[in-house]
Amino acid sequence: MAEHTHSTTLDHPTTLQPLNLLHVDASSRGDDSVTRQLGSRFVETLQQRHGNVEVTRRDTTRGLSLIDPDWVGANFTPVEQRTAEQHAVLAQSDALINELQQADVLVIGSPLYNFGVPAALKAWIDQVARVGVTFRYTENGPQGLLSNKKAYVIVATGGTVIGSEIEFASGYLRHMLGFLGISDVTIIPAERLNTNSDEALETVQRVINESVSALHHTLTQAA
Ligand SMILES: Cc1cc2nc3c(=O)[nH]c(=O)nc-3n(C[C@H](O)[C@H](O)[C@H](O)COP(=O)(O)O)c2cc1C
């Protein structure tokens, strides 16, 4: 279901720690998809710059289950009391969460569909948001259990302005990632592509370059 690739470049030091990157796609289009292409461009730019990046690619439009009564029942049964069947019901969620836990960097490509996130991406979110695993409730409110991750979210629209009051994807994704503990979120807007494509794609390229430079800088400082 997920593809894994590994790359190193010769002109950059490979003494840097390998970086695990999870690239999540949500477009129902194939190779023509803008968000798939821009996500790949982000990953390639980072690979050229950083040199040692392990990439796992997750296509949420393929093979993800919607959560159903069996899933909810299994999830709310204490781990030690779960039947073998209930463990099996949660196996996909466990695998998706494991990918997310392993990632240092998360790149999500999300088209705007009907003013929100694609159903496929919402299905992924429903699978990875697990009480007691990726978040928990405390006396002081909810606490995300994913830590030390940076997320880059490419949001593409045909005509809707990103950040406007009728755009329910970017704010939702920022909130949801924060809820799970990923508060370092950069939204990369590819907006109004129907009429504004050249300008929008130029802006995206600039933001990708700036984001990758800043990330590389942070990683080399920390090394
Ligand atoms: C089912 C569907 C719903 C869409 N809904 C919206 C929308 O609500 N607002 C908008 O600006 N664009 C909308 N679009 C346009 C896409 O967001 C836009 O074409 C985007 O670039 C698609 O990304 P992709 O090329 O990665 O698939 C919609 C497209 C599709 C296929």
The ligand as an ORCA input file, in Angstrom:
! r2SCAN-3c Opt
* xyz 0 1
  C     -14.751     16.942     -6.671
  C     -14.064     18.275     -6.762
  C     -14.488     19.296     -5.920
  C     -13.859     20.542     -5.976
  N     -14.270     21.515     -5.141
  C     -13.651     22.733     -5.174
  C     -14.035     23.782     -4.293
  O     -14.901     23.638     -3.452
  N     -13.391     24.957     -4.402
  C     -12.386     25.171     -5.288
  O     -11.826     26.259     -5.341
  N     -11.971     24.182     -6.125
  C     -12.589     22.985     -6.080
  N     -12.161     21.972     -6.909
  C     -10.988     22.215     -7.761
  C      -9.729     21.619     -7.150
  O      -9.541     22.013     -5.813
  C      -8.505     22.082     -7.937
  O      -8.701     21.729     -9.303
  C      -7.222     21.479     -7.420
  O      -6.135     22.035     -8.112
  C      -7.201     19.977     -7.630
  O      -5.993     19.450     -7.150
  P      -5.353     18.201     -7.895
  O      -4.910     18.713     -9.246
  O      -4.217     17.797     -7.036
  O      -6.414     17.159     -8.029
  C     -12.790     20.748     -6.881
  C     -12.378     19.697     -7.729
  C     -12.997     18.487     -7.665
  C     -12.535     17.374     -8.568
*
